[in-house]
Amino acid sequence: MTSNIPIDRSIVLKAENLSKQVSSPEGRLTIVDAVSLSIAAGETVALIGASGAGKSTLLAILAGLDLPTAGRVWLDGQELTAMDEDQRAQLRADRVGFVFQAFHLVPSLTALENVMLPLELAGRGDARSAASRMLERVGLGNRGGHYPRQLSGGEQQRVALARASVTRPAVLFADEPTGNLDTATGENICRLLFELNAESRTTLLLVTHDPALASRCARRLTMSAGRLVEG
């Protein structure tokens, strides 16, 4: 069951007093500590901070990939933290796109099939044609039949961007999307990410160590020791 608390529909992502604790040999560790935030539809937001600050854990909770120890999350007006795993998975499939540092392409599928995958899971009858158009958009129209192992790192990340954007999600979560790429390739991926985001009017939440990438976002949130300290 989802909460009946009314949520402003212009706010696409809302967190209330999120905390995440994990067990360790030293005892309980707090990874995310009493974080609250609101992100409006269409915003571009960078989440920055030192390694170990809790950025990726917070991103995973906001995306419904992980659950907080305490607190609540609403995504596109629905309370993620009140859903079971199947419900969260369905909401992610319907309303969320992901781009990760490690690409996470399915190695047994071609580039075209990787981009088709979220469309097929959504039951789209035009999955092949829509995926083909998106591959053309990211400059890989002639690489659709290639497997991930046959693509460079930059090409794999372009496929991942295409896959994340093809469903026009409400929120695109990107975790260090240029972290595994050289500077020039990273700059090209950065430019493409923001172009696709503008074209689809998707909300973007970006975790990055790269000041240049963060500066392209309209708002920056800084984490330190699990807390939001700025933004």
ZADO-1210 file (C-alpha; in nm, 4 decimals, padded with zeros to 6 digits):
<atoms>
<atom x="00.0000" y="00.0000" z="00.0000" code="MET" pos="1"/>
<atom x="00.1223" y="00.3476" z="-00.0822" code="THR" pos="2"/>
<atom x="00.0791" y="00.6525" z="00.1360" code="SER" pos="3"/>
<atom x="-00.2216" y="00.8815" z="00.0929" code="ASN" pos="4"/>
<atom x="-00.0184" y="01.1878" z="00.1939" code="ILE" pos="5"/>
<atom x="-00.0597" y="01.4375" z="-00.0925" code="PRO" pos="6"/>
<atom x="00.2608" y="01.5083" z="-00.2823" code="ILE" pos="7"/>
<atom x="00.3141" y="01.8161" z="-00.4978" code="ASP" pos="8"/>
<atom x="00.3143" y="01.6757" z="-00.8530" code="ARG" pos="9"/>
<atom x="00.5826" y="01.9259" z="-00.9563" code="SER" pos="10"/>
<atom x="00.8135" y="01.7453" z="-00.7106" code="ILE" pos="11"/>
<atom x="00.9208" y="01.4253" z="-00.8813" code="VAL" pos="12"/>
<atom x="01.1574" y="01.3006" z="-00.6086" code="LEU" pos="13"/>
<atom x="01.1161" y="01.3603" z="-00.2362" code="LYS" pos="14"/>
<atom x="01.3033" y="01.2148" z="00.0614" code="ALA" pos="15"/>
<atom x="01.2109" y="01.2628" z="00.4260" code="GLU" pos="16"/>
<atom x="01.4623" y="01.1957" z="00.7046" code="ASN" pos="17"/>
<atom x="01.6416" y="00.9072" z="00.5311" code="LEU" pos="18"/>
<atom x="01.8959" y="00.7040" z="00.7232" code="SER" pos="19"/>
<atom x="02.0848" y="00.3881" z="00.6328" code="LYS" pos="20"/>
<atom x="02.2799" y="00.1847" z="00.8841" code="GLN" pos="21"/>
<atom x="02.4788" y="-00.1337" z="00.8243" code="VAL" pos="22"/>
<atom x="02.6556" y="-00.3796" z="01.0512" code="SER" pos="23"/>
<atom x="03.0343" y="-00.3970" z="01.0561" code="SER" pos="24"/>
<atom x="03.3028" y="-00.5554" z="01.2761" code="PRO" pos="25"/>
<atom x="03.3298" y="-00.2151" z="01.4468" code="GLU" pos="26"/>
<atom x="02.9564" y="-00.2040" z="01.5153" code="GLY" pos="27"/>
<atom x="02.6737" y="-00.0191" z="01.3430" code="ARG" pos="28"/>
<atom x="02.7846" y="00.2253" z="01.0733" code="LEU" pos="29"/>
<atom x="02.5633" y="00.5099" z="00.9537" code="THR" pos="30"/>
<atom x="02.6038" y="00.5500" z="00.5757" code="ILE" pos="31"/>
<atom x="02.3174" y="00.7965" z="00.5213" code="VAL" pos="32"/>
<atom x="02.2211" y="01.0212" z="00.8103" code="ASP" pos="33"/>
<atom x="01.8848" y="01.2048" z="00.8319" code="ALA" pos="34"/>
<atom x="01.8752" y="01.3227" z="00.4688" code="VAL" pos="35"/>
<atom x="01.5737" y="01.5157" z="00.3396" code="SER" pos="36"/>
<atom x="01.5445" y="01.6672" z="-00.0082" code="LEU" pos="37"/>
<atom x="01.3027" y="01.7577" z="-00.2852" code="SER" pos="38"/>
<atom x="01.3760" y="01.7612" z="-00.6579" code="ILE" pos="39"/>
<atom x="01.1373" y="01.9208" z="-00.9050" code="ALA" pos="40"/>
<atom x="01.0383" y="01.7710" z="-01.2378" code="ALA" pos="41"/>
<atom x="01.2924" y="01.8627" z="-01.5047" code="GLY" pos="42"/>
<atom x="01.5673" y="01.9652" z="-01.2623" code="GLU" pos="43"/>
<atom x="01.9308" y="01.8669" z="-01.3135" code="THR" pos="44"/>
<atom x="02.0965" y="01.7977" z="-00.9785" code="VAL" pos="45"/>
<atom x="02.4528" y="01.6882" z="-00.9000" code="ALA" pos="46"/>
<atom x="02.5262" y="01.4969" z="-00.5801" code="LEU" pos="47"/>
<atom x="02.8879" y="01.5587" z="-00.4894" code="ILE" pos="48"/>
<atom x="03.1255" y="01.4809" z="-00.2018" code="GLY" pos="49"/>
<atom x="03.4293" y="01.2742" z="-00.1078" code="ALA" pos="50"/>
<atom x="03.4494" y="00.8977" z="-00.1540" code="SER" pos="51"/>
<atom x="03.2647" y="00.7271" z="00.1281" code="GLY" pos="52"/>
<atom x="03.0319" y="01.0222" z="00.1873" code="ALA" pos="53"/>
<atom x="02.7255" y="00.8070" z="00.1136" code="GLY" pos="54"/>
<atom x="02.6383" y="00.9414" z="-00.2329" code="LYS" pos="55"/>
<atom x="02.5890" y="00.6089" z="-00.4118" code="SER" pos="56"/>
<atom x="02.3972" y="00.4614" z="-00.1178" code="THR" pos="57"/>
<atom x="02.1634" y="00.7613" z="-00.1155" code="LEU" pos="58"/>
<atom x="02.1152" y="00.7311" z="-00.4914" code="LEU" pos="59"/>
<atom x="02.0280" y="00.3607" z="-00.4563" code="ALA" pos="60"/>
<atom x="01.7691" y="00.4387" z="-00.1880" code="ILE" pos="61"/>
<atom x="01.6132" y="00.7218" z="-00.3901" code="LEU" pos="62"/>
<atom x="01.5903" y="00.4913" z="-00.6928" code="ALA" pos="63"/>
<atom x="01.4305" y="00.2074" z="-00.4968" code="GLY" pos="64"/>
<atom x="01.7293" y="-00.0236" z="-00.5413" code="LEU" pos="65"/>
<atom x="01.7882" y="-00.0269" z="-00.1659" code="ASP" pos="66"/>
<atom x="01.5732" y="00.0416" z="00.1389" code="LEU" pos="67"/>
<atom x="01.6553" y="00.2899" z="00.4139" code="PRO" pos="68"/>
<atom x="01.6800" y="00.1901" z="00.7779" code="THR" pos="69"/>
<atom x="01.4481" y="00.4833" z="00.8492" code="ALA" pos="70"/>
<atom x="01.2729" y="00.7522" z="00.6480" code="GLY" pos="71"/>
<atom x="01.0537" y="00.7689" z="00.3393" code="ARG" pos="72"/>
<atom x="01.0941" y="00.8262" z="-00.0350" code="VAL" pos="73"/>
<atom x="00.8382" y="00.9354" z="-00.2942" code="TRP" pos="74"/>
<atom x="00.9103" y="00.8916" z="-00.6638" code="LEU" pos="75"/>
<atom x="00.6736" y="01.0482" z="-00.9158" code="ASP" pos="76"/>
<atom x="00.4075" y="01.0840" z="-00.6455" code="GLY" pos="77"/>
<atom x="00.4263" y="00.7250" z="-00.5191" code="GLN" pos="78"/>
<atom x="00.5812" y="00.6205" z="-00.1888" code="GLU" pos="79"/>
<atom x="00.8651" y="00.3828" z="-00.2742" code="LEU" pos="80"/>
<atom x="00.9319" y="00.2955" z="00.0876" code="THR" pos="81"/>
<atom x="00.5760" y="00.1632" z="00.1325" code="ALA" pos="82"/>
<atom x="00.6067" y="-00.0793" z="-00.1600" code="MET" pos="83"/>
<atom x="00.7232" y="-00.4389" z="-00.1720" code="ASP" pos="84"/>
<atom x="01.0111" y="-00.5386" z="-00.4022" code="GLU" pos="85"/>
<atom x="00.7829" y="-00.6310" z="-00.6936" code="ASP" pos="86"/>
<atom x="00.6049" y="-00.2961" z="-00.6744" code="GLN" pos="87"/>
<atom x="00.9344" y="-00.1082" z="-00.6553" code="ARG" pos="88"/>
<atom x="01.0674" y="-00.3033" z="-00.9536" code="ALA" pos="89"/>
<atom x="00.7581" y="-00.2152" z="-01.1551" code="GLN" pos="90"/>
<atom x="00.7873" y="00.1548" z="-01.0691" code="LEU" pos="91"/>
<atom x="01.1567" y="00.1511" z="-01.1651" code="ARG" pos="92"/>
<atom x="01.0729" y="-00.0159" z="-01.4953" code="ALA" pos="93"/>
<atom x="00.8015" y="00.2387" z="-01.5687" code="ASP" pos="94"/>
<atom x="00.9543" y="00.5637" z="-01.4442" code="ARG" pos="95"/>
<atom x="01.3311" y="00.5328" z="-01.3916" code="VAL" pos="96"/>
<atom x="01.6453" y="00.5156" z="-01.6042" code="GLY" pos="97"/>
<atom x="01.9950" y="00.4230" z="-01.4830" code="PHE" pos="98"/>
<atom x="02.3475" y="00.4938" z="-01.6064" code="VAL" pos="99"/>
<atom x="02.6354" y="00.3480" z="-01.4059" code="PHE" pos="100"/>
<atom x="03.0130" y="00.3827" z="-01.4117" code="GLN" pos="101"/>
<atom x="03.0505" y="00.0134" z="-01.5055" code="ALA" pos="102"/>
<atom x="02.7968" y="00.0294" z="-01.7951" code="PHE" pos="103"/>
<atom x="02.6063" y="-00.2869" z="-01.6831" code="HIS" pos="104"/>
<atom x="02.5146" y="-00.3962" z="-02.0345" code="LEU" pos="105"/>
<atom x="02.3902" y="-00.7528" z="-02.0800" code="VAL" pos="106"/>
<atom x="02.6914" y="-00.9254" z="-02.2436" code="PRO" pos="107"/>
<atom x="02.4836" y="-01.1846" z="-02.4305" code="SER" pos="108"/>
<atom x="02.2706" y="-00.9181" z="-02.6019" code="LEU" pos="109"/>
<atom x="02.3705" y="-00.6948" z="-02.8915" code="THR" pos="110"/>
<atom x="02.3746" y="-00.3183" z="-02.8539" code="ALA" pos="111"/>
<atom x="02.0317" y="-00.2979" z="-03.0182" code="LEU" pos="112"/>
<atom x="01.8913" y="-00.5728" z="-02.7954" code="GLU" pos="113"/>
<atom x="02.0257" y="-00.3993" z="-02.4838" code="ASN" pos="114"/>
<atom x="01.8416" y="-00.0804" z="-02.5789" code="VAL" pos="115"/>
<atom x="01.5285" y="-00.2771" z="-02.6681" code="MET" pos="116"/>
<atom x="01.5219" y="-00.4518" z="-02.3304" code="LEU" pos="117"/>
<atom x="01.3372" y="-00.1907" z="-02.1173" code="PRO" pos="118"/>
<atom x="01.0900" y="-00.1325" z="-02.4006" code="LEU" pos="119"/>
<atom x="01.0172" y="-00.5040" z="-02.4292" code="GLU" pos="120"/>
<atom x="00.9750" y="-00.5320" z="-02.0535" code="LEU" pos="121"/>
<atom x="00.7222" y="-00.2488" z="-02.0789" code="ALA" pos="122"/>
<atom x="00.5341" y="-00.4372" z="-02.3518" code="GLY" pos="123"/>
<atom x="00.6105" y="-00.1844" z="-02.6253" code="ARG" pos="124"/>
<atom x="00.5322" y="-00.3199" z="-02.9710" code="GLY" pos="125"/>
<atom x="00.7702" y="-00.0730" z="-03.1340" code="ASP" pos="126"/>
<atom x="01.0711" y="-00.1771" z="-02.9255" code="ALA" pos="127"/>
<atom x="01.3005" y="-00.2525" z="-03.2206" code="ARG" pos="128"/>
<atom x="01.2259" y="00.0641" z="-03.4165" code="SER" pos="129"/>
<atom x="01.2388" y="00.2903" z="-03.1096" code="ALA" pos="130"/>
<atom x="01.5686" y="00.1343" z="-02.9998" code="ALA" pos="131"/>
<atom x="01.7114" y="00.1738" z="-03.3490" code="SER" pos="132"/>
<atom x="01.6232" y="00.5432" z="-03.3516" code="ARG" pos="133"/>
<atom x="01.7833" y="00.5933" z="-03.0114" code="MET" pos="134"/>
<atom x="02.1036" y="00.4164" z="-03.1202" code="LEU" pos="135"/>
<atom x="02.1155" y="00.6487" z="-03.4211" code="GLU" pos="136"/>
<atom x="02.0699" y="00.9432" z="-03.1848" code="ARG" pos="137"/>
<atom x="02.3764" y="00.8447" z="-02.9809" code="VAL" pos="138"/>
<atom x="02.5842" y="00.7893" z="-03.2947" code="GLY" pos="139"/>
<atom x="02.5817" y="00.4093" z="-03.2946" code="LEU" pos="140"/>
<atom x="02.3343" y="00.3322" z="-03.5692" code="GLY" pos="141"/>
<atom x="02.5935" y="00.1144" z="-03.7422" code="ASN" pos="142"/>
<atom x="02.6873" y="-00.0766" z="-03.4239" code="ARG" pos="143"/>
<atom x="02.3507" y="-00.2251" z="-03.3298" code="GLY" pos="144"/>
<atom x="02.4579" y="-00.5812" z="-03.4125" code="GLY" pos="145"/>
<atom x="02.7734" y="-00.5663" z="-03.1999" code="HIS" pos="146"/>
<atom x="02.8021" y="-00.7218" z="-02.8558" code="TYR" pos="147"/>
<atom x="02.9351" y="-00.5196" z="-02.5596" code="PRO" pos="148"/>
<atom x="03.2748" y="-00.6950" z="-02.5784" code="ARG" pos="149"/>
<atom x="03.3097" y="-00.5649" z="-02.9362" code="GLN" pos="150"/>
<atom x="03.2544" y="-00.2025" z="-02.8298" code="LEU" pos="151"/>
<atom x="03.4912" y="00.0495" z="-02.6730" code="SER" pos="152"/>
<atom x="03.4198" y="00.1868" z="-02.3252" code="GLY" pos="153"/>
<atom x="03.2785" y="00.5054" z="-02.4709" code="GLY" pos="154"/>
<atom x="03.0557" y="00.3108" z="-02.7102" code="GLU" pos="155"/>
<atom x="02.9313" y="00.0907" z="-02.4254" code="GLN" pos="156"/>
<atom x="02.8385" y="00.3977" z="-02.2229" code="GLN" pos="157"/>
<atom x="02.6553" y="00.5411" z="-02.5256" code="ARG" pos="158"/>
<atom x="02.4531" y="00.2193" z="-02.5423" code="VAL" pos="159"/>
<atom x="02.3845" y="00.2482" z="-02.1681" code="ALA" pos="160"/>
<atom x="02.2702" y="00.6087" z="-02.2174" code="LEU" pos="161"/>
<atom x="02.0453" y="00.5031" z="-02.5021" code="ALA" pos="162"/>
<atom x="01.8950" y="00.2237" z="-02.2922" code="ARG" pos="163"/>
<atom x="01.8358" y="00.4588" z="-01.9982" code="ALA" pos="164"/>
<atom x="01.6774" y="00.7315" z="-02.2112" code="SER" pos="165"/>
<atom x="01.4698" y="00.5309" z="-02.4582" code="VAL" pos="166"/>
<atom x="01.1701" y="00.5003" z="-02.2234" code="THR" pos="167"/>
<atom x="01.1725" y="00.8747" z="-02.1451" code="ARG" pos="168"/>
<atom x="01.1829" y="00.8116" z="-01.7682" code="PRO" pos="169"/>
<atom x="01.0572" y="01.0516" z="-01.5040" code="ALA" pos="170"/>
<atom x="01.3993" y="01.0403" z="-01.3377" code="VAL" pos="171"/>
<atom x="01.7384" y="00.9440" z="-01.4777" code="LEU" pos="172"/>
<atom x="01.9872" y="00.8366" z="-01.2107" code="PHE" pos="173"/>
<atom x="02.3527" y="00.8512" z="-01.3165" code="ALA" pos="174"/>
<atom x="02.6289" y="00.7231" z="-01.0860" code="ASP" pos="175"/>
<atom x="02.9763" y="00.8397" z="-01.1974" code="GLU" pos="176"/>
<atom x="02.8811" y="00.7989" z="-01.5669" code="PRO" pos="177"/>
<atom x="03.2226" y="00.9181" z="-01.6901" code="THR" pos="178"/>
<atom x="03.4299" y="00.7500" z="-01.4171" code="GLY" pos="179"/>
<atom x="03.5667" y="00.4678" z="-01.6364" code="ASN" pos="180"/>
<atom x="03.6384" y="00.6850" z="-01.9403" code="LEU" pos="181"/>
<atom x="03.9305" y="00.8967" z="-02.0554" code="ASP" pos="182"/>
<atom x="03.8886" y="01.2739" z="-02.0460" code="THR" pos="183"/>
<atom x="03.7928" y="01.3282" z="-02.4094" code="ALA" pos="184"/>
<atom x="03.5473" y="01.0359" z="-02.4170" code="THR" pos="185"/>
<atom x="03.4029" y="01.1472" z="-02.0837" code="GLY" pos="186"/>
<atom x="03.3411" y="01.4963" z="-02.2187" code="GLU" pos="187"/>
<atom x="03.1535" y="01.3517" z="-02.5163" code="ASN" pos="188"/>
<atom x="02.9401" y="01.1329" z="-02.2891" code="ILE" pos="189"/>
<atom x="02.8735" y="01.4327" z="-02.0640" code="CYS" pos="190"/>
<atom x="02.7555" y="01.6428" z="-02.3587" code="ARG" pos="191"/>
<atom x="02.5323" y="01.3604" z="-02.4838" code="LEU" pos="192"/>
<atom x="02.3853" y="01.3001" z="-02.1385" code="LEU" pos="193"/>
<atom x="02.2706" y="01.6609" z="-02.1056" code="PHE" pos="194"/>
<atom x="02.1451" y="01.6758" z="-02.4657" code="GLU" pos="195"/>
<atom x="01.9305" y="01.3664" z="-02.4179" code="LEU" pos="196"/>
<atom x="01.8100" y="01.4948" z="-02.0837" code="ASN" pos="197"/>
<atom x="01.7019" y="01.8260" z="-02.2366" code="ALA" pos="198"/>
<atom x="01.5300" y="01.6556" z="-02.5299" code="GLU" pos="199"/>
<atom x="01.3251" y="01.4242" z="-02.3073" code="SER" pos="200"/>
<atom x="01.2750" y="01.6825" z="-02.0266" code="ARG" pos="201"/>
<atom x="01.3740" y="01.4171" z="-01.7777" code="THR" pos="202"/>
<atom x="01.4783" y="01.4924" z="-01.4216" code="THR" pos="203"/>
<atom x="01.8469" y="01.4105" z="-01.3764" code="LEU" pos="204"/>
<atom x="02.0171" y="01.3152" z="-01.0486" code="LEU" pos="205"/>
<atom x="02.3878" y="01.2718" z="-01.1030" code="LEU" pos="206"/>
<atom x="02.6535" y="01.1390" z="-00.8636" code="VAL" pos="207"/>
<atom x="02.9982" y="01.2590" z="-00.9666" code="THR" pos="208"/>
<atom x="03.3481" y="01.3458" z="-00.8462" code="HIS" pos="209"/>
<atom x="03.3993" y="01.5580" z="-01.1591" code="ASP" pos="210"/>
<atom x="03.3584" y="01.9332" z="-01.0866" code="PRO" pos="211"/>
<atom x="03.3126" y="02.0106" z="-01.4569" code="ALA" pos="212"/>
<atom x="03.0305" y="01.7588" z="-01.4855" code="LEU" pos="213"/>
<atom x="02.8680" y="01.8816" z="-01.1639" code="ALA" pos="214"/>
<atom x="02.8874" y="02.2427" z="-01.2827" code="SER" pos="215"/>
<atom x="02.6603" y="02.1592" z="-01.5769" code="ARG" pos="216"/>
<atom x="02.3765" y="02.0807" z="-01.3371" code="CYS" pos="217"/>
<atom x="02.1419" y="02.3560" z="-01.2242" code="ALA" pos="218"/>
<atom x="02.1795" y="02.2563" z="-00.8582" code="ARG" pos="219"/>
<atom x="02.4497" y="02.0869" z="-00.6538" code="ARG" pos="220"/>
<atom x="02.3992" y="01.8934" z="-00.3300" code="LEU" pos="221"/>
<atom x="02.7068" y="01.8155" z="-00.1203" code="THR" pos="222"/>
<atom x="02.7312" y="01.5122" z="00.1095" code="MET" pos="223"/>
<atom x="02.9773" y="01.4624" z="00.3923" code="SER" pos="224"/>
<atom x="02.9772" y="01.1670" z="00.6355" code="ALA" pos="225"/>
<atom x="02.6279" y="01.0662" z="00.5252" code="GLY" pos="226"/>
<atom x="02.4698" y="01.4093" z="00.5648" code="ARG" pos="227"/>
<atom x="02.3674" y="01.6772" z="00.3180" code="LEU" pos="228"/>
<atom x="02.5824" y="01.9727" z="00.4173" code="VAL" pos="229"/>
<atom x="02.5157" y="02.2095" z="00.1268" code="GLU" pos="230"/>
<atom x="02.2545" y="02.2593" z="-00.1423" code="GLY" pos="231"/>
</atoms>
